Amino acid sequence: MRRPSAPAERVRAGFVARSPPRMQRLLASMVLAIPLGSGCFADSPTVGGASVGSTGSTGGPGSSPTSSASAESSSTSAPGTGEGSSEVTDATVDTAVDTTDGSTGEPTMCAPAPDGLVAWWSFEGDAIDEVTELALMLTNAVVVDEGRFGGALGFDGLDAIARANAAAVMDVGDGDFSIETWVYLESLVHPKDSLSALDDYAIVTRMISLGATPNADGWRLLMFGGGSAPRWWFCMGGTDNGCDPDGSTPNVAVSTSAPVAGTWTHLVGVRATGALRLYVDGALEGTADPGAPGQAVNSDRGPLFVGATEFVERVPDAMTYGRVDEVSFYDRALDNAEVAELAAASLPRCR
């Protein structure tokens, strides 16, 4: 979103020269044959087909037949693996946008964002939202290089927290929305000296307590119960603790798979026409239907937290031990196919 495009001739030539050797023969015949002003190599960046993660040609400008791309392709990175670097495969050539790195002037490849993205923290050297420029206030959290794509926000599990008054574009009330992120857990339990009183890890949350009632208003994306039978949760606030740990409320979508330390995991929570969906690494694993209007409460009153949260009396708790990357908020409900494509992405998002 921040980078201008390079002249088309330099982008085309530079892209071929900087590609892996196994791709250069394919690109020499495919990319250089693309007319200027079309597809990925237009003077203004355009999307040359479907979004990253699709496996065939779209037949649009600048695309090659499916058989040509698949003949040279060897593999793509599995979601949730690697330490922030993914190989660009032939299957992604037709689906990526080509932009210019503002610091080096060299062409780079990136994936277009889905529609509806209204806030996005990429943690590329800072903790500032790429869309609204809203900065997270960091307390003992640090921007690190080892992200899923580039940088990430690191949390020591002791007392680190990131906080911001949420931007107005994140105020959706009872409407649809989606929250997406990547998380890398160092361990499923807190370090010995952690200030957290709970086993949970609050990954991304916008929730407030009212009086003595926790989880009264807002939403949470978290790992619940790190010490015993942990699961991923996406839950909404409610008048009687919407994220009640005993499962007595219908406001919680719970994963079927257990969190795993030492690997990147893609998480998406979706609210669509009142119902909740939770995706883990692109797969729909949990659903919930709060039912009657007012059962799930989201009045957009709470601040945004990453890596921890605040409960009653605004005491920080549920500190994450690991890294969080690509925190993204959409003002609409992503569908199954869109979530699967995001989880399978092998390229960073276009900035």
Buried (B, 14 or more C-beta within 10 A) or exposed (E): EEBEBBEBEEBBEBBBEEBEEEBBEBBEEBBEEBEEEBBBBBEEBBBBBBBBBBBBBBEBBBBBEBEBBEEBBEEBBBBBEBEBEBBBBBBBBBBBBBBBEEEEEBBBBBBBBBEBBBBBBBBBEBBBBBBBEBEBEBEBBBBBEBBBBBBBBBBBBBBBBBBBEBBEBBBBEBBBBBBBBBBBBBEBBBEEEBBBEBBBBBBBBBBBBBEEBBBBBBBBBBBBBBEEEBBBBBBBBBBEBBBBBEEEBBBBBBBEEEBEBEBBBBBBBBBBEBBBBBBBBBBBBBEBEBEEEEBBBBEBBBBBBBBBBBBBEEEBBBBBBBBBBBBBBBBBBBEEEBBBBBBBBBBBBBB
